[in-house]
C-alpha cells in the first residue's frame, strides 16, 4: 500500500521503510497467523477503538510493542 501511494504521489519511498517488524507474528496462536484484534486478545489486552481505523490500529500496535518491550526487559532483569 505504501509503495502504491508513493508511486501515486510521485515520491521515492524512504529506505527506512524497508525495515519493519510485524508484531502480530509474535502473538500468533498455535502457528496460525492472527489479525491485530486477535493479537491484542492473545496479549491479554482489551480492544480499544474501532477496527481498521488508522489511529486506533496505530495505538493498538503501540500497546503491543510496549507490552513486548516490558516482557523482554523484565526477562533481562531477572537474569542479572
C-alpha positions in Angstrom: 0.0 0.0 0.0 2.8 2.4 0.9 4.6 1.7 -2.4 1.5 2.4 -4.5 0.8 5.6 -2.5 4.4 6.8 -3.1 4.1 6.0 -6.8 0.8 7.9 -6.9 2.3 10.9 -5.2 5.5 10.6 -7.4 7.8 10.4 -4.4 10.5 8.0 -3.5 9.9 5.6 -0.7 12.4 6.4 2.1 14.8 3.5 2.7 14.0 3.2 6.4 10.5 1.9 5.3 12.2 -1.3 4.0 12.8 -2.4 7.6 9.8 -3.3 9.8 8.6 -5.9 12.3 5.1 -7.5 12.1 4.2 -7.6 15.8 1.2 -9.8 15.1 3.5 -12.7 14.2 5.0 -12.5 17.7 1.5 -13.0 19.1 0.3 -15.9 16.9 -1.6 -18.7 18.4 -0.6 -22.3 17.7 1.3 -21.4 14.5 -1.7 -19.7 12.9 -1.4 -16.1 11.9 -3.8 -13.7 13.5 -5.1 -10.2 12.9 -4.5 -7.2 15.1 -7.6 -7.7 17.2 -6.7 -11.3 17.9 -3.1 -10.3 18.7 -4.4 -7.8 21.3 -6.6 -10.5 22.8 -3.7 -13.0 22.9 -1.6 -10.4 24.7 -4.3 -10.1 27.3 -5.2 -6.5 26.4 -8.7 -5.1 25.9 -9.5 -3.9 22.4 -9.9 -0.1 22.3 -11.4 1.9 19.4 -12.6 0.8 16.0 -11.1 -1.9 13.9 -9.4 -0.7 10.7 -9.2 2.9 12.0 -5.7 4.0 11.3 -5.2 5.9 14.6 -6.8 3.1 16.7 -4.7 0.4 14.9 -1.5 2.5 15.5 -2.4 2.8 19.2 -3.0 -0.9 19.4 0.3 -1.7 17.7 2.0 0.7 20.2 0.4 -1.1 23.1 1.6 -4.5 21.8 5.1 -3.1 21.3 5.1 -1.6 24.8 4.0 -5.0 26.3 6.6 -6.9 24.3 9.4 -4.5 25.4 8.3 -4.7 29.0 8.4 -8.5 28.9 11.8 -8.6 27.3 13.2 -6.0 29.8 11.7 -8.0 32.8 13.3 -11.2 31.4 16.7 -9.5 31.1 16.5 -8.0 34.6 15.7 -11.4 36.1 18.9 -12.9 34.6 21.1 -10.3 36.3 
